Amino acid sequence: MRIAKLAVSETNIKKAAGRLLKGSLVSTEIQYIQHILGNTATQAQLDEHVVAVRRMPWASIVLPE
């Protein structure tokens, strides 16, 4: 069985956050998820990272310039 992958876009991350969280993600959190997952990911991977990013300390989310 093949598991479909979807684009790790800002829109898809916001949709996942809307389903899983009570609030929305800020742009830094979205950029972090995009950086970690790359261009494509499964829905399960996307959901896992959306939930996990809210539990992470802010210092580990902010990417160095």
Secondary structure as the mmCIF struct_conf table of DSSP 4:
data_model
#
loop_
_struct_conf.conf_type_id
_struct_conf.id
_struct_conf.beg_label_comp_id
_struct_conf.beg_label_asym_id
_struct_conf.beg_label_seq_id
_struct_conf.end_label_comp_id
_struct_conf.end_label_asym_id
_struct_conf.end_label_seq_id
HELX_LH_PP_P HELX_LH_PP_P1 ARG A 2 ALA A 4
STRN STRN1 LYS A 5 ALA A 7
HELX_RH_AL_P HELX_RH_AL_P1 GLU A 10 LEU A 20
BEND BEND1 LYS A 22 GLY A 23
HELX_RH_AL_P HELX_RH_AL_P2 SER A 27 LEU A 37
BEND BEND2 ASN A 39 ASN A 39
STRN STRN2 THR A 40 THR A 42
HELX_RH_AL_P HELX_RH_AL_P3 GLN A 43 ARG A 55
BEND BEND3 MET A 56 MET A 56
HELX_RH_AL_P HELX_RH_AL_P4 TRP A 58 ILE A 61
BEND BEND4 VAL A 62 VAL A 62
HELX_LH_PP_P HELX_LH_PP_P2 LEU A 63 PRO A 64
#
